[in-house]
Amino acid sequence: MRMNADMLEMIRAFPDQVLEAIEIGRKAAIRPADPETSLVMVCGMGGSAIAADFVAGYVRDRCRLPVLVNKSYDIPACVDRKSIAVLSSYSGNTEETLAAWERAGRAGARRIALSSGGELLLRAASHGQEAVVIPSGWPSPRACLGYSLVLQLFLLHRLGLIDDFFVEVLESTARQLSGSREEIESAASHLAGLLQHQRIVVYAPDHLEPVCLRFRQQLNENAKMLCWHHVIPEMNHNELVGWRDQQAALAALFLRDREESPRIKARMELTREVVGHYASSNLEVFARGNTQIEKSLYLVHLLDYTSHYLAKLRGVDPVEVRVIDFLKAELSKEGE
């Protein structure tokens, strides 16, 4: 990947990134978890953390240990010498993740670094801790979801906590996404055209929440748009009541799974009916595939493209994140 690659090029590279990550994962030298290991904690921020949200959902019914996702400087009190901490940062210099690295070390946890370089890999090497190296050179860490997601799955497999159920599914999904590129791009461009003048509210069944969060983040960073999301059934117990007035500026986007349980399907359709009375647009997009991995990655790819096309329609640079750079620069002054 060239350092001057634009966002569209990086999104198009996602299927190849997944396949490359599989080959890296197959070679990862990670020893099995000790029998007394009690939990796995994955620490990260932004694009590195969203991968952990996906992985935790994928392995919920397969992993014999709980997988916690930690997005903070601090770590939970339950992390101790029987814990494994995976510290994920594409750059290797994420402030919060480096702080979590130190706290996990003080708690006695076994630490594994997942990064392309930076301070995180230096600390792993200096402490004799295990590390998996992600290819460097990507201008936008959020475009490296494929690396983080696949390699976090491989880490759990190498630790002996899950089988390799995901490998064949990821390979076939990557091929399907590559083969459907023109169709997906066309659908994303059309969807962006329907959403460009509105604030987007995303709703989905709870097992698709990582997709909602990913799209929200991509809208924030790529299209420079605010957004919110909620999941069903929880949304039916609170936010639904907030739809009371006409909302000309809001577009409701429902992410759907054709294999929703009967009760979730009923809730999704009734919710769409209620929201449709108030939102100016009321759209739905259905996932494709047979497994949770296939469905979620199809939606991720489609919506990543959508965020890119929204950026172009709005006349903004999808790669630029100057306000984040400003925030980091100011915070570095506070630490001096």
GIKA-V315332 format. One record per backbone hydrogen bond with DSSP energy under -0.5 kcal/mol. CO is the residue of the C=O (numbers start at 1). NH is the residue of the N-H. If there is no record, write none. Layout:
co->CO nh->NH
co->CO nh->NH
//
This chain:
co->2 nh->5
co->6 nh->10
co->7 nh->11
co->8 nh->12
co->9 nh->13
co->11 nh->14
co->13 nh->17
co->14 nh->18
co->15 nh->19
co->16 nh->20
co->17 nh->21
co->18 nh->22
co->19 nh->23
co->20 nh->24
co->21 nh->25
co->22 nh->26
co->23 nh->27
co->24 nh->27
co->24 nh->28
co->25 nh->28
co->28 nh->30
co->34 nh->37
co->38 nh->66
co->39 nh->84
co->40 nh->68
co->41 nh->43
co->41 nh->86
co->42 nh->70
co->43 nh->88
co->45 nh->48
co->45 nh->49
co->46 nh->50
co->47 nh->51
co->48 nh->52
co->49 nh->53
co->50 nh->54
co->51 nh->55
co->52 nh->56
co->53 nh->57
co->54 nh->58
co->55 nh->59
co->57 nh->60
co->59 nh->62
co->59 nh->63
co->66 nh->40
co->66 nh->68
co->68 nh->42
co->68 nh->70
co->69 nh->71
co->70 nh->44
co->76 nh->79
co->80 nh->83
co->82 nh->38
co->82 nh->39
co->83 nh->110
co->84 nh->41
co->84 nh->86
co->85 nh->87
co->85 nh->112
co->86 nh->43
co->86 nh->88
co->87 nh->89
co->87 nh->114
co->89 nh->116
co->90 nh->116
co->92 nh->120
co->94 nh->98
co->95 nh->99
co->96 nh->100
co->97 nh->101
co->98 nh->102
co->99 nh->103
co->100 nh->104
co->101 nh->105
co->102 nh->106
co->103 nh->107
co->104 nh->109
co->105 nh->108
co->110 nh->85
co->111 nh->130
co->112 nh->87
co->113 nh->132
co->114 nh->89
co->115 nh->134
co->117 nh->121
co->118 nh->122
co->119 nh->123
co->120 nh->124
co->121 nh->125
co->122 nh->126
co->123 nh->127
co->124 nh->129
co->125 nh->128
co->130 nh->113
co->132 nh->115
co->137 nh->139
co->139 nh->141
co->140 nh->143
co->141 nh->144
co->142 nh->145
co->144 nh->148
co->145 nh->149
co->146 nh->150
co->147 nh->151
co->148 nh->152
co->149 nh->153
co->150 nh->154
co->151 nh->155
co->152 nh->156
co->153 nh->157
co->154 nh->158
co->155 nh->159
co->156 nh->161
co->156 nh->162
co->157 nh->160
co->159 nh->33
co->161 nh->64
co->164 nh->167
co->164 nh->168
co->165 nh->169
co->166 nh->170
co->167 nh->171
co->168 nh->172
co->169 nh->173
co->170 nh->174
co->171 nh->175
co->172 nh->176
co->173 nh->177
co->174 nh->178
co->175 nh->179
co->176 nh->180
co->178 nh->181
co->180 nh->184
co->181 nh->185
co->182 nh->186
co->183 nh->187
co->184 nh->188
co->185 nh->189
co->186 nh->190
co->187 nh->191
co->188 nh->192
co->189 nh->193
co->190 nh->194
co->191 nh->195
co->192 nh->195
co->192 nh->196
co->195 nh->198
co->199 nh->251
co->200 nh->228
co->201 nh->253
co->202 nh->230
co->203 nh->255
co->204 nh->232
co->205 nh->208
co->206 nh->209
co->208 nh->211
co->208 nh->212
co->209 nh->213
co->210 nh->214
co->211 nh->215
co->212 nh->216
co->213 nh->217
co->214 nh->218
co->215 nh->219
co->216 nh->220
co->217 nh->221
co->218 nh->222
co->218 nh->223
co->219 nh->225
co->226 nh->200
co->228 nh->202
co->230 nh->204
co->231 nh->235
co->232 nh->206
co->233 nh->236
co->234 nh->237
co->235 nh->238
co->235 nh->240
co->238 nh->241
co->239 nh->242
co->239 nh->243
co->240 nh->243
co->242 nh->244
co->246 nh->248
co->247 nh->250
co->247 nh->280
co->249 nh->199
co->250 nh->280
co->250 nh->281
co->251 nh->201
co->251 nh->253
co->252 nh->254
co->252 nh->283
co->253 nh->203
co->253 nh->255
co->254 nh->256
co->254 nh->285
co->255 nh->205
co->256 nh->287
co->257 nh->260
co->261 nh->265
co->262 nh->266
co->263 nh->267
co->264 nh->268
co->265 nh->269
co->266 nh->270
co->267 nh->271
co->268 nh->272
co->269 nh->273
co->270 nh->274
co->271 nh->275
co->272 nh->276
co->273 nh->277
co->274 nh->277
co->275 nh->278
co->275 nh->279
co->278 nh->247
co->281 nh->252
co->283 nh->254
co->285 nh->256
co->291 nh->295
co->292 nh->296
co->293 nh->297
co->294 nh->298
co->295 nh->299
co->296 nh->300
co->297 nh->301
co->298 nh->302
co->299 nh->303
co->300 nh->304
co->301 nh->305
co->302 nh->306
co->303 nh->307
co->304 nh->308
co->305 nh->309
co->306 nh->310
co->307 nh->311
co->308 nh->312
co->309 nh->313
co->310 nh->314
co->311 nh->315
co->311 nh->316
co->312 nh->315
co->316 nh->318
co->321 nh->324
co->321 nh->325
co->322 nh->326
co->323 nh->327
co->324 nh->328
co->325 nh->329
co->326 nh->330
co->327 nh->331
co->328 nh->332
co->329 nh->333
co->330 nh->334
co->331 nh->335
co->333 nh->336
//
